């Protein structure tokens, strides 16, 4: 019994030190500037910007290949924060600030063609061929890829509904003078 415990302890120590050495030896260096830009991004990795998630968009912004207005879910607030961080001027007139949205499916006109399911990058749409589809709210990133593929226009983008899990206390209004 003691030999088994001792051998497992020694094996654990050897493997632990080996993993620690490998982590130091093969560590990948990251650019701190890209990490700071990525920290500002929403982190949904939806792909609406045309890059492979928020890390790809942050790298493109840092390299100057993309503008600060590239992230639709971030809206004007993110574009202004990125412009201030990078010290560049940004034209925010074309940026919409509609807030987060998720896909919804009108069941009465859904024909069950499965085109939207094939386009969804997060597998948020449930259903099968010739059956009505539904969207899992928690999995939908709001990328909008499914909207373009629906032949009956049953898929629409709607604001995220306020539920008990997603409700936040509204910001305080400016003080008013009571007369």
Backbone bond lengths (Angstrom), bond angles and torsions (degrees), N, CA, C in turn:
res aa  C-N    CA-C-N  psi(-1)  N-CA   C-N-CA  omega(-1)  CA-C   N-CA-C  phi
1 X - - - 1.435 - - 1.527 111.04 -
2 X 1.325 116.65 -43.97 1.457 120.54 -179.64 1.525 110.11 -68.56
3 X 1.329 116.75 -35.30 1.466 120.04 179.12 1.530 110.74 -64.55
4 X 1.322 117.53 -38.68 1.463 121.07 179.10 1.523 110.88 -66.67
5 X 1.315 116.88 -43.84 1.471 120.91 179.07 1.520 110.36 -64.52
6 X 1.328 116.61 -43.70 1.459 121.13 179.71 1.523 111.19 -64.10
7 X 1.329 117.38 -43.04 1.467 119.62 -179.20 1.531 110.91 -67.54
8 X 1.313 118.55 -38.65 1.466 120.45 177.47 1.527 111.57 -67.44
9 X 1.331 116.94 -35.49 1.460 120.72 177.29 1.522 110.69 -65.77
10 X 1.314 117.18 -46.43 1.464 121.69 178.68 1.526 110.36 -62.85
11 X 1.329 116.87 -43.72 1.461 121.28 178.80 1.532 110.45 -61.57
12 X 1.331 117.56 -42.37 1.466 121.46 178.23 1.520 111.84 -63.29
13 X 1.333 117.29 -42.14 1.462 120.78 179.09 1.523 111.71 -65.50
14 X 1.333 117.23 -44.91 1.464 121.13 -179.67 1.529 110.29 -62.19
15 X 1.330 116.45 -47.91 1.469 119.53 179.84 1.525 111.69 -65.84
16 X 1.325 117.82 -36.74 1.463 121.14 177.68 1.515 112.13 -62.95
17 X 1.343 116.33 -46.52 1.457 119.71 177.41 1.528 111.07 -65.15
18 X 1.330 116.52 -37.10 1.468 119.72 177.91 1.524 111.91 -63.68
19 X 1.314 117.05 -43.14 1.461 120.10 177.62 1.528 111.70 -66.61
20 X 1.329 117.04 -38.04 1.459 120.34 176.95 1.521 111.78 -63.47
21 X 1.319 116.86 -42.53 1.466 121.12 177.28 1.528 110.99 -63.90
22 X 1.331 116.61 -43.53 1.468 120.42 179.77 1.527 111.42 -64.21
23 X 1.323 117.25 -36.89 1.463 120.61 178.97 1.530 110.66 -65.04
24 X 1.305 117.71 -38.75 1.474 121.04 177.89 1.526 111.48 -72.79
25 X 1.328 116.84 -42.29 1.459 121.72 -175.39 1.530 112.24 -69.40
26 X 1.332 116.94 -41.03 1.458 120.84 -174.12 1.523 113.29 -106.71
27 X 1.318 117.99 23.66 1.463 121.55 179.96 1.535 110.33 -65.37
28 X 1.319 115.47 138.60 1.458 121.36 179.12 1.523 108.46 -95.45
29 X 1.303 116.24 124.03 1.458 121.10 -179.73 1.522 109.02 -78.17
30 X 1.325 116.21 132.07 1.462 121.13 178.03 1.519 109.18 -115.05
31 X 1.314 114.73 153.13 1.449 121.14 178.71 1.526 108.76 -78.81
32 X 1.316 117.11 125.88 1.467 120.96 -178.61 1.523 111.21 -65.30
33 X 1.333 117.12 -32.40 1.464 121.32 179.61 1.532 110.42 -65.14
34 X 1.318 117.06 -42.04 1.472 121.58 178.17 1.527 109.56 -65.48
35 X 1.317 117.32 -39.47 1.465 120.93 179.84 1.527 111.41 -64.87
36 X 1.333 117.35 -37.28 1.466 120.82 177.58 1.523 111.28 -67.12
37 X 1.328 116.89 -39.78 1.471 120.56 178.19 1.523 109.35 -67.61
38 X 1.314 117.31 -41.90 1.465 120.95 179.78 1.528 111.32 -63.69
39 X 1.328 117.53 -33.34 1.466 120.77 178.77 1.525 111.29 -65.89
40 X 1.327 117.90 -27.97 1.460 121.23 178.25 1.533 112.26 -77.42
41 X 1.320 117.23 -25.15 1.467 121.87 -175.36 1.530 110.34 -71.57
42 X 1.353 117.17 159.02 1.466 119.19 -176.29 1.519 114.95 -66.79
43 X 1.320 118.62 -25.53 1.458 120.64 177.20 1.513 115.03 81.47
44 X 1.336 117.78 16.61 1.466 119.74 179.95 1.515 112.36 -82.77
45 X 1.318 117.91 -17.92 1.465 123.10 179.85 1.526 111.70 52.26
46 X 1.326 116.61 43.54 1.461 121.58 -173.92 1.525 112.63 -81.89
47 X 1.306 118.77 -24.29 1.454 121.11 179.99 1.516 114.36 84.09
48 X 1.328 119.51 8.53 1.462 121.50 179.71 1.522 112.05 -64.28
49 X 1.311 116.79 -22.81 1.460 121.64 -178.38 1.523 112.56 -80.57
50 X 1.317 116.94 -14.56 1.453 120.56 -178.18 1.518 113.01 95.00
51 X 1.310 117.41 2.60 1.463 122.13 178.32 1.525 108.72 -112.12
52 X 1.322 118.28 160.60 1.471 120.17 -178.30 1.524 112.08 -75.76
53 X 1.307 116.82 73.82 1.447 122.13 177.10 1.515 112.96 85.75
54 X 1.317 114.44 -179.84 1.464 121.04 -177.50 1.535 113.73 -64.74
55 X 1.349 119.95 -36.41 1.467 118.08 176.73 1.532 112.77 -63.14
56 X 1.335 117.28 -38.33 1.463 120.57 178.12 1.512 111.99 -67.28
57 X 1.327 116.55 -39.94 1.463 120.54 178.20 1.527 110.63 -67.04
58 X 1.330 117.27 -39.92 1.463 120.95 178.93 1.527 110.94 -63.95
59 X 1.325 116.92 -40.74 1.470 120.20 177.66 1.520 111.02 -65.12
60 X 1.338 117.12 -38.87 1.463 120.42 179.14 1.522 111.23 -68.22
61 X 1.319 117.39 -38.97 1.466 120.40 178.11 1.515 110.25 -66.06
62 X 1.328 117.46 -42.32 1.468 121.41 179.94 1.523 111.28 -65.14
63 X 1.343 116.74 -34.56 1.465 120.40 -179.84 1.526 112.15 -81.48
64 X 1.327 117.60 -8.66 1.457 120.90 -179.41 1.517 113.47 84.22
65 X 1.326 117.86 10.31 1.462 121.71 -179.96 1.521 112.19 -83.13
66 X 1.333 117.56 -18.20 1.462 122.09 -179.22 1.523 109.08 -130.18
67 X 1.323 115.62 153.76 1.456 120.17 178.04 1.529 109.62 -83.35
68 X 1.318 115.71 169.03 1.459 119.69 179.86 1.527 111.68 -74.94
69 X 1.315 117.27 -10.43 1.465 121.26 -179.89 1.520 112.05 -96.35
70 X 1.314 118.21 20.60 1.460 122.25 -173.63 1.529 113.25 -75.54
71 X 1.318 118.90 -21.06 1.470 122.21 -173.25 1.530 110.89 -97.99
72 X 1.349 118.52 103.61 1.464 119.84 178.81 1.537 114.52 -63.45
73 X 1.335 120.58 -41.38 1.465 118.12 179.80 1.531 113.35 -65.37
74 X 1.320 117.35 -26.49 1.461 120.24 -179.59 1.508 113.25 -71.78
75 X 1.336 116.76 -31.61 1.454 121.48 177.48 1.517 113.41 69.68
76 X 1.330 113.88 -159.08 1.462 120.67 -177.37 1.521 112.46 -67.71
77 X 1.328 116.73 -35.04 1.465 119.90 -177.98 1.526 111.18 -62.27
78 X 1.332 116.64 -44.69 1.462 119.92 179.48 1.521 110.81 -68.04
79 X 1.329 117.07 -41.93 1.467 120.22 179.81 1.527 110.60 -61.75
80 X 1.328 117.81 -40.97 1.464 120.89 178.52 1.525 111.04 -67.44
81 X 1.330 117.06 -40.17 1.467 120.48 179.08 1.530 111.02 -65.51
82 X 1.337 116.47 -41.56 1.468 119.70 178.61 1.524 111.19 -66.74
83 X 1.339 117.17 -40.04 1.467 120.53 178.76 1.525 110.43 -63.41
84 X 1.333 117.39 -41.30 1.461 120.77 177.95 1.524 110.72 -66.10
85 X 1.324 117.38 -39.96 1.466 121.94 -179.65 1.526 111.63 -64.62
86 X 1.354 115.34 -41.99 1.461 119.87 -177.42 1.518 113.25 -87.95
87 X 1.336 116.58 -13.14 1.457 120.04 -179.66 1.521 112.85 72.38
88 X 1.320 117.07 34.54 1.461 121.45 178.17 1.525 109.16 -117.05
89 X 1.326 115.42 159.16 1.463 120.68 175.75 1.520 108.05 -88.27
90 X 1.319 116.02 139.49 1.464 120.38 -178.69 1.520 109.43 -128.42
91 X 1.327 115.89 136.35 1.453 121.88 175.53 1.525 107.46 -88.67
92 X 1.317 116.73 105.84 1.454 121.82 -176.51 1.521 112.95 -94.60
93 X 1.325 118.06 8.84 1.465 120.16 -177.86 1.523 111.95 -69.50
94 X 1.315 118.85 -30.39 1.454 121.63 -178.66 1.519 113.99 -91.93
95 X 1.323 117.58 0.90 1.455 121.61 -177.39 1.527 108.96 -92.05
96 X 1.312 116.00 123.40 1.466 119.32 177.29 1.517 108.94 -88.66
97 X 1.304 115.36 147.33 1.458 120.81 -179.59 1.518 108.48 -123.88
98 X 1.333 114.84 64.01 1.454 120.34 -175.63 1.522 112.57 -85.34
99 X 1.304 118.14 -9.62 1.448 120.78 -178.56 1.518 111.25 85.91
100 X 1.313 116.74 176.59 1.462 119.64 -178.03 1.526 111.80 -68.91
101 X 1.321 115.66 142.69 1.459 121.73 179.22 1.519 110.08 -132.55
102 X 1.329 115.53 155.49 1.454 121.53 174.33 1.517 108.70 -131.12
103 X 1.300 115.94 160.87 1.461 121.10 179.99 1.523 109.55 -78.10
104 X 1.326 115.39 142.56 1.455 122.28 172.57 1.516 107.49 -130.13
105 X 1.309 116.50 149.05 1.460 121.07 -177.89 1.523 108.96 -119.26
106 X 1.344 116.21 126.15 1.457 121.70 175.27 1.523 107.30 -79.16
107 X 1.310 116.53 106.82 1.458 121.23 -172.80 1.522 112.83 -64.83
108 X 1.329 117.21 -28.35 1.458 119.27 -176.84 1.527 113.47 -70.93
109 X 1.343 117.75 -19.50 1.471 118.38 178.78 1.532 112.99 -117.05
110 X 1.330 117.83 2.99 1.469 121.54 177.36 1.533 108.62 -73.36
111 X 1.328 116.08 127.82 1.468 120.53 -179.37 1.522 112.48 -101.69
112 X 1.326 117.77 -3.11 1.463 120.92 177.62 1.512 114.00 73.89
113 X 1.318 116.96 39.02 1.466 119.88 -177.24 1.532 112.99 -80.76
114 X 1.305 118.88 -14.96 1.478 125.45 177.14 1.528 114.12 71.71
115 X 1.314 118.79 10.33 1.469 119.16 178.23 1.522 111.17 -68.55
116 X 1.319 116.22 -37.49 1.463 119.30 -179.65 1.527 111.55 -67.62
117 X 1.321 116.55 -35.29 1.467 120.54 179.89 1.526 110.55 -63.59
118 X 1.325 116.06 -39.63 1.466 120.14 -178.47 1.524 111.98 -69.79
119 X 1.335 117.92 -25.74 1.460 121.50 -178.47 1.521 113.59 -87.26
120 X 1.326 117.78 -19.63 1.466 121.34 -174.05 1.538 110.58 -71.24
121 X 1.349 117.74 118.47 1.464 119.59 -178.26 1.522 113.69 -74.94
122 X 1.333 117.82 -16.83 1.465 120.19 -177.16 1.521 113.24 -112.08
123 X 1.328 117.74 8.16 1.468 122.86 -178.46 1.530 111.65 54.57
124 X 1.330 116.27 42.46 1.461 121.10 -178.65 1.518 112.29 -84.90
125 X 1.321 118.35 -11.88 1.459 121.25 -178.01 1.524 109.07 -100.34
126 X 1.329 114.75 128.19 1.453 121.53 -179.92 1.517 109.52 -106.32
127 X 1.301 117.01 147.80 1.454 121.62 176.95 1.507 110.33 149.77
128 X 1.315 115.02 179.77 1.452 121.16 179.18 1.520 107.82 -142.70
129 X 1.316 116.16 173.71 1.453 120.94 -178.59 1.533 109.82 -60.04
130 X 1.312 115.17 134.75 1.468 124.38 179.16 1.523 112.71 61.34
131 X 1.330 116.91 27.38 1.460 121.96 174.54 1.526 107.98 -131.25
132 X 1.300 115.99 156.07 1.452 121.05 -179.16 1.528 109.18 -69.96
133 X 1.324 115.70 142.68 1.451 121.35 -178.70 1.522 110.69 -101.63
134 X 1.311 115.58 161.22 1.464 122.55 177.59 1.519 108.26 -141.43
135 X 1.332 116.15 159.12 1.453 122.00 -178.75 1.524 109.42 -113.54
136 X 1.338 116.19 130.81 1.461 121.16 172.88 1.528 107.49 -82.90
137 X 1.317 117.20 114.71 1.471 121.25 -175.68 1.517 112.42 -59.48
138 X 1.311 116.75 -40.12 1.462 120.18 -175.28 1.524 112.34 -67.87
139 X 1.333 117.76 -25.62 1.458 120.78 -176.64 1.528 112.74 -95.19
140 X 1.327 118.02 -19.13 1.470 121.12 -176.80 1.521 110.11 -74.43
141 X 1.339 116.10 128.40 1.459 121.32 178.91 1.514 112.54 -97.35
142 X 1.326 117.37 -5.56 1.457 120.61 178.84 1.512 113.88 78.04
143 X 1.316 117.83 28.91 1.468 120.29 -177.56 1.521 112.75 -72.32
144 X 1.333 117.85 -27.83 1.459 120.99 177.63 1.513 115.01 82.00
145 X 1.319 118.97 6.51 1.466 120.67 179.57 1.519 111.72 -62.59
146 X 1.320 116.80 -33.74 1.464 121.11 -176.47 1.521 112.43 -72.07
147 X 1.322 118.07 -24.96 1.467 121.49 -177.09 1.524 110.45 -65.50
148 X 1.311 117.22 -42.51 1.464 121.10 -177.77 1.524 112.61 -70.49
149 X 1.320 117.46 -26.54 1.466 120.71 -175.69 1.519 114.07 -86.68
150 X 1.324 118.84 -14.94 1.468 121.35 -175.74 1.532 110.09 -76.83
151 X 1.345 118.26 120.04 1.466 120.39 -178.35 1.528 113.43 -74.90
152 X 1.322 118.07 -20.90 1.467 120.44 -178.09 1.523 112.80 -103.40
153 X 1.311 117.09 3.86 1.463 123.50 -177.70 1.527 111.72 57.19
154 X 1.329 116.23 37.08 1.461 121.36 177.76 1.521 111.55 -80.58
155 X 1.319 117.31 -21.15 1.458 121.39 -178.46 1.527 108.77 -96.07
156 X 1.315 115.97 126.05 1.464 122.79 178.53 1.522 108.40 -131.26
157 X 1.300 115.32 157.67 1.454 121.05 174.66 1.530 107.76 -96.98
158 X 1.318 116.63 129.58 1.461 122.05 -178.57 1.529 108.89 -129.83
159 X 1.330 117.05 153.75 1.469 118.70 176.27 1.522 110.97 -59.63
160 X 1.306 115.79 149.48 1.463 120.90 179.68 1.524 107.67 -62.72
161 X 1.336 117.16 123.71 1.464 118.48 -178.96 1.523 111.53 -69.18
162 X 1.297 114.87 147.20 1.455 120.15 -179.99 1.524 108.02 -82.25
163 X 1.306 115.62 115.29 1.462 121.84 176.42 1.522 108.13 -119.35
164 X 1.292 116.12 173.15 1.455 119.95 -179.23 1.528 111.37 -62.80
165 X 1.342 117.08 -32.80 1.463 120.66 -179.82 1.530 112.30 -75.44
166 X 1.341 118.18 -26.83 1.459 121.71 -175.48 1.523 113.38 -107.33
167 X 1.316 118.27 -2.24 1.455 120.75 -176.46 1.516 110.80 -69.48
168 X 1.319 116.47 138.38 1.464 121.60 175.16 1.524 107.98 -127.78
169 X 1.295 115.54 149.71 1.453 120.70 179.37 1.522 108.42 -66.43
170 X 1.342 118.15 129.99 1.462 119.02 -178.78 1.526 111.38 -65.39
171 X 1.313 115.19 152.62 1.459 120.10 179.44 1.526 108.83 -66.73
172 X 1.325 117.38 146.04 1.454 118.99 179.49 1.523 111.44 -66.46
173 X 1.304 115.14 142.88 1.461 121.38 179.21 1.535 108.65 -80.82
174 X 1.324 115.10 163.53 1.464 119.22 177.31 1.530 108.27 -63.87
175 X 1.318 115.01 145.02 1.454 118.99 -178.16 1.520 109.97 -67.28
176 X 1.316 114.69 139.17 1.458 119.60 177.23 1.510 108.79 -111.65
177 X 1.293 114.53 146.94 1.474 119.75 179.41 1.524 107.73 -84.44
178 X 1.314 115.75 124.32 1.461 120.54 178.65 1.510 108.47 -89.09
179 X 1.272 115.79 128.18 1.465 119.96 -178.54 1.491 111.98 -98.82
